[in-house]
Amino acid sequence: MGKKWTRQLCALLALLLCACGAAPAEDITPPPPEEPAPRVLTVRLSAAQTTLDPAAVTARGGETILYHLFENLLRWEDDGSGWAVAVTGQAERYTVETDYAGNATYTFTLREDALWSDGAAVTAQDFVDAWQRLADPANDLPHRELLSAVSGYDQVQETGDPSLLAVSASGRRTLTVKLTGSPPWFLEEVCAGAHTMPLYPGSSANNRGAVTNGLYTAASLTAEEVTLVRSETYYAPCPDGPETILFQTSAGSEADYAALLAGEADMTAELPAEPLEALRESGLWTPEPVSEAWGVLLNTRSAPFDDPGVRQAFHLSIDRQAAADALGSLTARPASGVVPYGIADYGERPAVEPPVQEPSLPDPNADPEPEEPEPTCWDFRAHSLQVVTADHAHDYDTDCRYAQALLAQAGYPGGSGFPAVEYIYVESDAAAALAQALQAQWQTQLGVTVTLRGVSQAEYDAALLPAPPEETESETAEVPDEGEAAENAAPAFQMAACRLSAPHSDAEPILSRWYGGDNPSGYNSDAFNILLDAARTAVSPAARDAYLHDAEAILLADSPVIPVLSQGGSSLLGEGWTGLYRAPDGVYFLYGLRRDTAGD
């Protein structure tokens, strides 16, 4: 019985094993991974673009597009606080030598692996060709003043011969540039600028921008959208950044913001009133710097504004925040100087020691410390507020009382006897609103009457030009002396709205508008002129900054021009996106933008 039971058990086990072997095995092979969707970034930053030629782009948002298509000798990198700082780009290194007269010569060595998007090497001659083309007056390109510091630029303008520009190539990788003086803005504004990008050999007016040397190439250009795709030849690809960027033409702040909320856009650069108001009330936001301001120009050649006290009275009696509110602009902010926000300072930022506080136990019932606003870039205006005007905070009521005293000293107590004066401006709703706000403030605080007149741009330009000398009836007529000639040449305006901006990010060209008396206001100051002369010849950026700040202080005290408001900008990135950094004037760098999908 034992053997029989054993044989039966073995047979049963064999049947079970056969049954198990006959059953189909379960398929545990994992499915193939899904291809990740291409990283596409849709932004609404710009007006319609008609060209991608770096030297010719002028439409709003065009600089941002250019920085993604092309790379200059230097490029822009995040400084860690969301603002851009210049570092080496197509040039892997450079040297600078300065002669006995203070003239700098830069020598750039290009990267061995700097390539155009078709695989051709970027050469030093490509930069020479681009810069000579930009400087050539026959091409009438809008940004050629950027090269004004390069030796030979003035001769190019006079003769029309671009070969006189002191920029040359020695071999494939060595570029030499000789400058007149040592302007500290040369590296950032020219060598890292958007409009001095290199020119692809043999490119024509129709295809400039078709072959690029930056992180992206242009796949398409229409009035509604510019499509950028990753370049396969760029030496330093950004693996986490977007593979495709769609720069869509703005449809207006309301529509762009609605597209952002709906997920149809990932970034917009012009916010409507409601979110702007919320940002301003949060106390954690300041307008992004735009290097342009509005001011009031006074004719110092004739009464009543030939009196510095009268000019200063008009200056002190302006409530700038009230003017911004009257304008209805949530991004405009009071201008504390002639040089607007967004204009760079090139000296080293001074270290500020934090105030020493006695140690104490925290109060559990105390309100939490307020958060700091978003960081702002280091510029001339920020430097001035820190080291020049920080200890000179003004109380508006006190300023108005002093303004009234100045007007009384000039012979017009309470505005009595003050002549009616006219303020002209180029017609627009914003300019009219600002003019009316200033008119009301001068009437209320000084008791003076200012009439307003909106004019065309042509009428405005004519009013600010000196009148031609009167023709005499005979060659023997008496020649007027210098004083009479100056009076005859006085422009027709008394007060005029003015725009304060610069061809590049530097305070000197703005302040130079009042140098030497050859300006619409007729202002001339020996002390002011000496400081500008010193700034032009200074080799040290820190010394140059000091001269320019002191020159602006003199200009503000003499008040031939009264700064009123600085323009500002706004932008908003869609929820979950990080990695954005920017520069003033609405320039954004989107290479490293990435989206946190952990919560998706």
URWO-V402052 format. One record per residue. N is the residue number from 1. RES is the residue in three letters. SS is DSSP state (2 for helix, 1 for strand, 0 for the rest). PHI is phi in radians with two decimals (999 if undefined). D_FIRST is the distance of its C-alpha to the first C-alpha in Angstrom with 2 decimals. Layout:
{{N/RES/SS/PHI/D_FIRST} {N/RES/SS/PHI/D_FIRST}}
This chain:
{{1/MET/0/999/0.00} {2/GLY/2/-1.16/3.73} {3/LYS/2/-1.20/5.52} {4/LYS/2/-1.08/5.11} {5/TRP/2/-1.10/6.10} {6/THR/2/-1.17/8.53} {7/ARG/2/-1.16/9.96} {8/GLN/2/-1.14/10.61} {9/LEU/2/-1.13/12.20} {10/CYS/2/-1.13/14.32} {11/ALA/2/-1.11/15.47} {12/LEU/2/-1.09/16.52} {13/LEU/2/-1.11/18.41} {14/ALA/2/-1.12/20.08} {15/LEU/2/-1.10/21.27} {16/LEU/2/-1.11/22.66} {17/LEU/2/-1.15/24.46} {18/CYS/2/-1.14/25.96} {19/ALA/2/-1.10/27.12} {20/CYS/2/-1.14/28.76} {21/GLY/2/-1.20/30.42} {22/ALA/2/-1.35/31.78} {23/ALA/0/-1.25/33.61} {24/PRO/0/-1.14/37.28} {25/ALA/0/-1.24/38.09} {26/GLU/0/-1.25/40.63} {27/ASP/0/-1.41/44.13} {28/ILE/0/-1.89/45.30} {29/THR/0/-1.21/48.37} {30/PRO/0/-1.17/51.43} {31/PRO/0/-1.17/54.27} {32/PRO/0/-1.10/57.34} {33/PRO/0/-1.13/59.87} {34/GLU/0/-1.25/62.80} {35/GLU/0/-1.17/66.12} {36/PRO/0/-1.12/68.32} {37/ALA/0/-1.13/71.30} {38/PRO/0/-1.05/74.53} {39/ARG/0/-1.42/76.48} {40/VAL/1/-1.93/79.55} {41/LEU/1/-2.00/82.37} {42/THR/1/-1.96/84.95} {43/VAL/1/-2.21/88.21} {44/ARG/1/-2.09/91.47} {45/LEU/1/-2.13/94.05} {46/SER/1/-2.31/96.70} {47/ALA/0/-1.45/99.42} {48/ALA/0/-1.10/99.21} {49/GLN/0/-1.69/99.28} {50/THR/0/-1.88/101.45} {51/THR/0/-2.70/100.89} {52/LEU/0/-2.04/98.57} {53/ASP/0/-1.32/101.38} {54/PRO/0/-0.96/101.37} {55/ALA/0/-1.35/105.16} {56/ALA/0/-1.98/105.79} {57/VAL/0/-1.14/103.28} {58/THR/0/-2.30/105.06} {59/ALA/0/-1.16/102.94} {60/ARG/0/-0.98/101.27} {61/GLY/0/1.52/97.79} {62/GLY/2/-1.13/98.59} {63/GLU/2/-1.09/98.46} {64/THR/2/-1.02/94.88} {65/ILE/2/-1.09/93.88} {66/LEU/2/-1.06/95.77} {67/TYR/2/-1.13/94.04} {68/HIS/2/-1.57/90.67} {69/LEU/2/-1.55/91.91} {70/PHE/0/-2.17/94.03} {71/GLU/0/-2.35/94.24} {72/ASN/0/-1.60/97.49} {73/LEU/0/-0.99/98.22} {74/LEU/1/-2.01/96.83} {75/ARG/1/-2.27/94.21} {76/TRP/1/-1.91/93.41} {77/GLU/1/-2.21/90.56} {78/ASP/1/-1.15/89.47} {79/ASP/0/-1.47/91.25} {80/GLY/0/1.76/88.51} {81/SER/0/-2.07/90.36} {82/GLY/0/1.67/90.23} {83/TRP/1/-2.02/93.47} {84/ALA/1/-1.50/93.94} {85/VAL/1/-2.32/95.24} {86/ALA/1/-1.39/96.34} {87/VAL/1/-2.37/94.37} {88/THR/1/-1.09/94.38} {89/GLY/0/-2.20/93.38} {90/GLN/0/-1.13/94.29} {91/ALA/1/-1.59/96.24} {92/GLU/1/-1.40/94.01} {93/ARG/1/-2.86/97.01} {94/TYR/1/-2.67/100.76} {95/THR/1/-2.24/103.76} {96/VAL/1/-2.41/107.13} {97/GLU/1/-2.19/110.51} {98/THR/1/-2.12/113.66} {99/ASP/0/-1.46/117.17} {100/TYR/0/-1.09/120.23} {101/ALA/0/-1.59/121.09} {102/GLY/0/1.53/117.68} {103/ASN/0/-1.53/116.44} {104/ALA/1/-1.64/112.70} {105/THR/1/-2.16/111.01} {106/TYR/1/-1.79/107.26} {107/THR/1/-2.13/105.12} {108/PHE/1/-1.89/101.66} {109/THR/1/-1.92/98.90} {110/LEU/1/-1.33/96.51} {111/ARG/0/-1.14/92.75} {112/GLU/0/-1.14/91.49} {113/ASP/0/-1.74/88.77} {114/ALA/0/-1.36/91.09} {115/LEU/1/-2.26/90.51} {116/TRP/0/-1.35/91.65} {117/SER/0/-1.21/88.98} {118/ASP/0/-1.65/89.48} {119/GLY/0/1.68/88.66} {120/ALA/0/-1.27/92.27} {121/ALA/1/-1.29/93.38} {122/VAL/0/-1.37/95.53} {123/THR/0/-2.06/98.73} {124/ALA/2/-1.07/101.69} {125/GLN/2/-1.13/103.89} {126/ASP/2/-1.05/101.91} {127/PHE/2/-1.24/103.19} {128/VAL/2/-1.02/106.72} {129/ASP/2/-1.07/106.79} {130/ALA/2/-1.15/105.51} {131/TRP/2/-1.27/107.99} {132/GLN/2/-1.16/110.95} {133/ARG/2/-1.09/110.13} {134/LEU/2/-1.12/109.92} {135/ALA/2/-1.31/113.24} {136/ASP/0/-1.11/115.12} {137/PRO/2/-1.12/117.49} {138/ALA/2/-1.13/117.49} {139/ASN/2/-1.44/113.89} {140/ASP/0/0.87/114.86} {141/LEU/0/-1.45/111.40} {142/PRO/0/-1.25/111.07} {143/HIS/0/-1.99/109.67} {144/ARG/2/-1.21/111.90} {145/GLU/2/-1.08/113.46} {146/LEU/2/-1.03/110.23} {147/LEU/2/-1.65/111.58} {148/SER/0/-1.11/114.95} {149/ALA/0/-1.47/114.22} {150/VAL/1/-1.33/113.61} {151/SER/0/-1.00/116.71} {152/GLY/0/1.60/118.59} {153/TYR/2/-1.06/117.44} {154/ASP/2/-1.08/120.99} {155/GLN/2/-1.16/122.27} {156/VAL/2/-1.08/119.60} {157/GLN/2/-1.17/120.81} {158/GLU/2/-1.35/124.44} {159/THR/2/-1.77/124.05} {160/GLY/0/1.36/120.94} {161/ASP/0/-1.79/119.61} {162/PRO/2/-1.20/115.98} {163/SER/2/-1.19/115.92} {164/LEU/2/-1.35/118.07} {165/LEU/0/-1.19/115.10} {166/ALA/0/-1.42/114.13} {167/VAL/1/-2.32/110.49} {168/SER/1/-2.55/109.37} {169/ALA/1/-1.94/106.34} {170/SER/1/-2.10/106.07} {171/GLY/0/1.40/103.19} {172/ARG/0/-1.27/100.12} {173/ARG/0/-2.02/99.05} {174/THR/1/-1.96/102.25} {175/LEU/1/-2.06/104.32} {176/THR/1/-2.08/107.58} {177/VAL/1/-2.27/109.39} {178/LYS/1/-1.82/112.79} {179/LEU/1/-1.96/113.86} {180/THR/0/-1.65/117.16} {181/GLY/0/1.44/116.62} {182/SER/0/-2.30/113.22} {183/PRO/0/-1.09/112.04} {184/PRO/0/-1.21/108.86} {185/TRP/0/-1.44/107.58} {186/PHE/2/-1.02/107.39} {187/LEU/2/-1.13/103.77} {188/GLU/2/-1.31/102.33} {189/GLU/2/-1.48/104.59} {190/VAL/2/-1.80/105.03} {191/CYS/2/-1.33/102.23} {192/ALA/0/-2.04/99.56} {193/GLY/0/-1.38/101.29} {194/ALA/0/-1.41/100.09} {195/HIS/0/-1.67/103.25} {196/THR/0/-1.99/103.65} {197/MET/0/-1.10/100.26} {198/PRO/0/-1.19/100.30} {199/LEU/0/-1.92/101.17} {200/TYR/0/-1.14/98.93} {201/PRO/0/-1.00/100.92} {202/GLY/0/1.37/102.49} {203/SER/0/-1.23/101.46} {204/SER/0/-1.84/103.78} {205/ALA/0/-1.08/104.88} {206/ASN/0/-1.49/102.32} {207/ASN/0/-2.13/99.21} {208/ARG/0/-1.11/99.75} {209/GLY/0/1.81/96.50} {210/ALA/0/-1.26/94.39} {211/VAL/0/-2.01/93.44} {212/THR/0/-2.21/92.85} {213/ASN/0/-2.13/91.99} {214/GLY/0/-1.77/90.28} {215/LEU/0/-1.26/86.78} {216/TYR/1/-2.29/87.05} {217/THR/1/-2.14/88.65} {218/ALA/1/-1.58/90.18} {219/ALA/1/-1.50/88.17} {220/SER/1/-2.80/90.70} {221/LEU/1/-2.44/93.94} {222/THR/0/-2.28/95.13} {223/ALA/0/-1.17/97.42} {224/GLU/0/-1.68/94.41} {225/GLU/1/-2.80/92.00} {226/VAL/1/-2.01/91.62} {227/THR/1/-1.83/88.11} {228/LEU/1/-1.98/87.14} {229/VAL/1/-2.22/84.02} {230/ARG/1/-1.02/82.75} {231/SER/0/-1.43/84.45} {232/GLU/0/-1.59/82.25} {233/THR/0/-2.00/84.87} {234/TYR/0/-1.19/85.78} {235/TYR/0/-1.25/85.35} {236/ALA/0/-2.36/83.79} {237/PRO/0/-1.11/81.54} {238/CYS/0/-1.84/80.46} {239/PRO/0/-1.13/76.70} {240/ASP/0/-1.63/76.45} {241/GLY/0/-1.36/79.59} {242/PRO/0/-1.14/80.02} {243/GLU/0/-1.46/79.51} {244/THR/1/-2.35/81.99} {245/ILE/1/-2.12/84.97} {246/LEU/1/-1.84/86.78} {247/PHE/1/-1.59/90.32} {248/GLN/1/-1.65/91.37} {249/THR/1/-1.14/94.98} {250/SER/0/-1.08/95.64} {251/ALA/0/-1.81/96.08} {252/GLY/0/1.85/97.79} {253/SER/2/-1.06/96.55} {254/GLU/2/-1.13/95.29} {255/ALA/2/-1.18/93.36} {256/ASP/2/-1.14/91.94} {257/TYR/2/-1.17/90.77} {258/ALA/2/-1.11/89.16} {259/ALA/2/-1.14/87.32} {260/LEU/2/-1.13/86.08} {261/LEU/2/-1.13/84.77} {262/ALA/0/-1.47/83.08} {263/GLY/0/1.40/81.31} {264/GLU/0/-1.51/83.40} {265/ALA/0/-2.45/85.12} {266/ASP/0/-1.85/84.03} {267/MET/1/-2.81/87.47} {268/THR/1/-2.38/91.00} {269/ALA/0/-2.00/94.22} {270/GLU/0/-2.59/96.48} {271/LEU/0/-1.55/95.44} {272/PRO/0/-1.32/97.10} {273/ALA/2/-1.09/98.92} {274/GLU/2/-1.09/96.17} {275/PRO/2/-1.18/93.65} {276/LEU/2/-1.13/96.59} {277/GLU/2/-1.10/97.93} {278/ALA/2/-1.14/94.56} {279/LEU/2/-1.11/94.39} {280/ARG/2/-1.14/97.93} {281/GLU/2/-1.22/97.36} {282/SER/2/-1.19/94.25} {283/GLY/0/1.30/96.49} {284/LEU/0/-1.88/93.87} {285/TRP/0/-2.49/95.45} {286/THR/0/-2.20/98.67} {287/PRO/0/-1.01/99.81} {288/GLU/1/-1.17/98.83} {289/PRO/1/-1.20/101.91} {290/VAL/1/-2.17/103.96} {291/SER/1/-1.41/106.87} {292/GLU/1/-2.66/109.53} {293/ALA/1/-2.44/111.80} {294/TRP/1/-1.92/114.67} {295/GLY/1/-2.57/118.02} {296/VAL/1/-2.15/121.71} {297/LEU/1/-1.69/124.31} {298/LEU/1/-2.01/127.86} {299/ASN/0/-1.48/131.05} {300/THR/0/-1.45/132.67} {301/ARG/0/-1.42/135.75} {302/SER/0/-2.47/137.50} {303/ALA/0/-1.14/137.90} {304/PRO/0/-1.58/136.19} {305/PHE/0/-1.57/133.23} {306/ASP/0/-1.37/135.38} {307/ASP/0/-1.66/135.18} {308/PRO/2/-1.01/132.05} {309/GLY/2/-1.13/132.21} {310/VAL/2/-1.14/131.99} {311/ARG/2/-1.07/129.03} {312/GLN/2/-1.17/127.24} {313/ALA/2/-1.09/127.99} {314/PHE/2/-1.13/126.32} {315/HIS/2/-1.14/123.39} {316/LEU/2/-1.24/122.85} {317/SER/0/-1.55/123.18} {318/ILE/0/-1.61/120.08} {319/ASP/0/-1.62/117.02} {320/ARG/2/-1.22/114.36} {321/GLN/2/-1.17/111.41} {322/ALA/2/-1.11/113.43} {323/ALA/2/-1.13/114.27} {324/ALA/2/-1.11/110.58} {325/ASP/2/-1.15/109.85} {326/ALA/2/-1.15/112.72} {327/LEU/2/-1.25/111.37} {328/GLY/0/1.36/108.05} {329/SER/0/-1.73/106.14} {330/LEU/0/-1.53/103.11} {331/THR/0/-1.87/102.79} {332/ALA/0/-1.39/106.44} {333/ARG/1/-2.41/107.32} {334/PRO/1/-0.96/110.63} {335/ALA/0/-1.60/112.09} {336/SER/0/-1.55/113.24} {337/GLY/0/-2.79/114.82} {338/VAL/0/-1.25/116.02} {339/VAL/0/-1.41/112.99} {340/PRO/0/-1.35/110.03} {341/TYR/0/-1.09/106.44} {342/GLY/0/1.63/104.32} {343/ILE/0/-1.53/107.00} {344/ALA/1/-1.31/105.68} {345/ASP/0/-1.86/107.03} {346/TYR/0/-1.92/106.51} {347/GLY/0/-1.35/107.20} {348/GLU/0/-1.22/104.48} {349/ARG/0/-1.15/103.40} {350/PRO/0/-1.20/104.89} {351/ALA/0/-1.33/102.53} {352/VAL/0/-2.04/102.94} {353/GLU/0/-1.30/102.07} {354/PRO/0/-1.16/100.32} {355/PRO/0/-1.08/102.38} {356/VAL/0/-1.37/101.69} {357/GLN/0/-2.06/100.32} {358/GLU/0/-1.18/100.14} {359/PRO/0/-1.11/96.57} {360/SER/0/-2.65/95.77} {361/LEU/0/-1.29/92.85} {362/PRO/0/-1.16/91.57} {363/ASP/0/-1.56/92.60} {364/PRO/0/-1.14/89.50} {365/ASN/0/-1.65/91.76} {366/ALA/0/-1.31/93.55} {367/ASP/0/-1.15/93.10} {368/PRO/0/-1.13/90.97} {369/GLU/0/-1.10/92.90} {370/PRO/0/-1.16/93.71} {371/GLU/0/-1.28/91.95} {372/GLU/0/-1.35/94.08} {373/PRO/0/-1.10/94.94} {374/GLU/0/-0.98/93.35} {375/PRO/0/-1.12/94.69} {376/THR/0/-2.01/97.75} {377/CYS/0/-1.20/98.71} {378/TRP/0/-1.37/101.26} {379/ASP/1/-2.44/104.55} {380/PHE/2/-1.02/108.32} {381/ARG/2/-1.19/108.43} {382/ALA/2/-1.11/105.65} {383/HIS/2/-1.10/107.39} {384/SER/2/-1.08/110.71} {385/LEU/2/-1.12/109.26} {386/GLN/2/-1.46/107.84} {387/VAL/2/-1.94/110.70} {388/VAL/0/-2.01/113.79} {389/THR/0/-1.93/113.76} {390/ALA/0/-1.06/111.11} {391/ASP/0/-1.64/113.78} {392/HIS/0/-2.20/115.99} {393/ALA/0/-1.13/114.25} {394/HIS/0/-1.90/116.65} {395/ASP/0/-1.77/117.32} {396/TYR/2/-1.08/118.54} {397/ASP/2/-1.09/121.10} {398/THR/2/-1.12/122.57} {399/ASP/2/-1.06/122.70} {400/CYS/2/-1.16/124.53} {401/ARG/2/-1.11/127.14} {402/TYR/2/-1.18/127.75} {403/ALA/2/-1.08/127.98} {404/GLN/2/-1.13/130.60} {405/ALA/2/-1.17/132.58} {406/LEU/2/-1.11/132.48} {407/LEU/2/-1.15/133.75} {408/ALA/2/-1.13/136.56} {409/GLN/2/-1.09/137.54} {410/ALA/0/-1.40/137.81} {411/GLY/0/1.77/140.33} {412/TYR/0/-2.26/138.10} {413/PRO/2/-1.09/137.44} {414/GLY/2/1.09/134.96} {415/GLY/2/1.51/135.16} {416/SER/0/-1.10/138.85} {417/GLY/0/1.40/140.65} {418/PHE/0/-1.29/137.55} {419/PRO/0/-1.21/137.91} {420/ALA/0/-1.18/135.47} {421/VAL/1/-2.13/133.02} {422/GLU/1/-1.97/130.71} {423/TYR/1/-1.99/127.02} {424/ILE/1/-1.91/125.72} {425/TYR/1/-2.70/122.14} {426/VAL/1/-1.30/120.38} {427/GLU/0/-1.04/119.48} {428/SER/0/-2.92/115.92} {429/ASP/2/-1.08/114.43} {430/ALA/2/-1.15/113.12} {431/ALA/2/-1.13/116.42} {432/ALA/2/-1.18/118.37} {433/ALA/2/-1.11/116.19} {434/LEU/2/-1.17/116.58} {435/ALA/2/-1.06/120.34} {436/GLN/2/-1.15/120.77} {437/ALA/2/-1.13/118.85} {438/LEU/2/-1.16/121.06} {439/GLN/2/-0.99/124.22} {440/ALA/2/-1.16/123.42} {441/GLN/2/-1.15/122.68} {442/TRP/2/-1.16/125.94} {443/GLN/2/-1.17/127.89} {444/THR/2/-1.21/126.32} {445/GLN/2/-1.50/126.44} {446/LEU/2/-1.96/129.59} {447/GLY/0/1.27/131.60} {448/VAL/0/-1.89/132.02} {449/THR/0/-1.86/131.85} {450/VAL/1/-2.10/129.63} {451/THR/1/-1.59/129.67} {452/LEU/1/-1.98/126.70} {453/ARG/1/-2.53/126.76} {454/GLY/1/-1.48/123.82} {455/VAL/1/-2.30/124.66} {456/SER/0/-1.34/123.09} {457/GLN/2/-1.08/121.71} {458/ALA/2/-1.15/124.77} {459/GLU/2/-1.14/127.16} {460/TYR/2/-1.07/125.29} {461/ASP/2/-1.06/125.47} {462/ALA/2/-1.16/129.17} {463/ALA/2/-1.17/129.93} {464/LEU/2/-1.55/128.42} {465/LEU/0/-1.48/130.29} {466/PRO/0/-1.06/133.68} {467/ALA/0/-1.21/136.56} {468/PRO/0/-1.15/138.49} {469/PRO/0/-1.10/141.89} {470/GLU/0/-1.22/144.79} {471/GLU/0/-1.31/146.96} {472/THR/0/-1.62/150.56} {473/GLU/0/-1.35/153.51} {474/SER/0/-2.57/155.04} {475/GLU/0/-1.19/154.05} {476/THR/0/-1.65/156.57} {477/ALA/0/-1.09/154.99} {478/GLU/0/-1.14/154.20} {479/VAL/0/-1.42/150.78} {480/PRO/0/-1.16/148.85} {481/ASP/0/-1.30/147.78} {482/GLU/2/-1.07/144.10} {483/GLY/2/-1.11/143.86} {484/GLU/2/-1.16/145.26} {485/ALA/2/-1.10/143.06} {486/ALA/2/-1.10/139.96} {487/GLU/2/-1.16/141.05} {488/ASN/2/-1.15/141.66} {489/ALA/0/-1.52/138.21} {490/ALA/0/-1.10/136.43} {491/PRO/0/-1.06/133.56} {492/ALA/0/-1.39/134.05} {493/PHE/0/-1.50/131.26} {494/GLN/0/-1.92/131.44} {495/MET/1/-2.34/127.77} {496/ALA/1/-2.56/124.83} {497/ALA/1/-1.12/121.09} {498/CYS/1/-2.49/119.45} {499/ARG/1/-1.83/116.04} {500/LEU/1/-1.95/115.01} {501/SER/1/-2.67/112.59} {502/ALA/0/-2.41/112.37} {503/PRO/0/-1.20/111.53} {504/HIS/0/-2.61/108.94} {505/SER/0/-1.37/107.37} {506/ASP/0/-2.80/110.27} {507/ALA/0/-1.31/112.95} {508/GLU/2/-1.04/115.85} {509/PRO/2/-1.13/116.42} {510/ILE/2/-1.26/116.48} {511/LEU/2/-1.14/118.98} {512/SER/2/-1.16/121.07} {513/ARG/2/-1.10/122.11} {514/TRP/2/-1.95/124.69} {515/TYR/0/-1.52/125.86} {516/GLY/0/1.32/129.53} {517/GLY/0/1.53/130.97} {518/ASP/0/-1.57/129.98} {519/ASN/0/-2.61/127.80} {520/PRO/0/-0.98/128.32} {521/SER/0/-1.37/128.93} {522/GLY/0/1.33/131.57} {523/TYR/0/-1.25/130.03} {524/ASN/0/-2.61/130.98} {525/SER/0/-2.40/130.32} {526/ASP/2/-1.07/131.11} {527/ALA/2/-1.11/128.47} {528/PHE/2/-1.09/125.81} {529/ASN/2/-1.09/126.81} {530/ILE/2/-1.10/126.72} {531/LEU/2/-1.15/123.19} {532/LEU/2/-1.20/121.96} {533/ASP/2/-1.06/123.72} {534/ALA/2/-1.13/122.01} {535/ALA/2/-1.13/118.60} {536/ARG/2/-1.20/119.14} {537/THR/2/-1.77/119.88} {538/ALA/0/-1.22/117.34} {539/VAL/0/-1.57/114.63} {540/SER/0/-1.32/112.59} {541/PRO/2/-1.03/110.51} {542/ALA/2/-1.15/110.86} {543/ALA/2/-1.13/114.66} {544/ARG/2/-1.06/114.77} {545/ASP/2/-0.99/112.76} {546/ALA/2/-1.09/115.20} {547/TYR/2/-1.08/118.23} {548/LEU/2/-1.20/116.74} {549/HIS/2/-1.14/115.84} {550/ASP/2/-1.18/119.38} {551/ALA/2/-1.11/120.87} {552/GLU/2/-1.13/118.91} {553/ALA/2/-1.08/120.14} {554/ILE/2/-1.13/123.75} {555/LEU/2/-1.09/123.12} {556/LEU/2/-1.17/121.70} {557/ALA/2/-1.20/124.68} {558/ASP/2/-1.43/127.20} {559/SER/0/0.99/125.31} {560/PRO/0/-1.26/126.52} {561/VAL/1/-2.34/123.04} {562/ILE/1/-2.02/121.08} {563/PRO/1/-1.23/117.26} {564/VAL/1/-2.10/115.73} {565/LEU/1/-2.36/112.09} {566/SER/1/-1.75/109.32} {567/GLN/1/-1.29/106.95} {568/GLY/1/-2.51/103.23} {569/GLY/1/-2.24/100.01} {570/SER/0/-2.56/96.60} {571/SER/0/-2.72/93.10} {572/LEU/1/-2.60/89.65} {573/LEU/1/-1.75/86.25} {574/GLY/0/-1.04/83.35} {575/GLU/0/-1.06/80.77} {576/GLY/0/1.65/78.20} {577/TRP/1/-1.50/80.31} {578/THR/1/-2.42/81.34} {579/GLY/0/1.75/83.12} {580/LEU/0/-1.40/86.55} {581/TYR/1/-2.44/89.73} {582/ARG/1/-2.63/93.28} {583/ALA/1/-2.28/96.93} {584/PRO/0/-1.03/100.07} {585/ASP/0/1.19/101.39} {586/GLY/0/1.21/98.06} {587/VAL/1/-1.79/96.37} {588/TYR/1/-2.17/92.58} {589/PHE/1/-1.97/90.03} {590/LEU/0/-1.94/86.72} {591/TYR/0/-0.97/84.92} {592/GLY/0/-1.76/82.40} {593/LEU/0/-1.11/81.85} {594/ARG/1/-2.47/78.21} {595/ARG/1/-2.02/76.45} {596/ASP/0/-1.39/73.95} {597/THR/0/-1.76/71.12} {598/ALA/0/-1.06/68.88} {599/GLY/0/-1.60/69.81} {600/ASP/0/-1.32/69.59}}
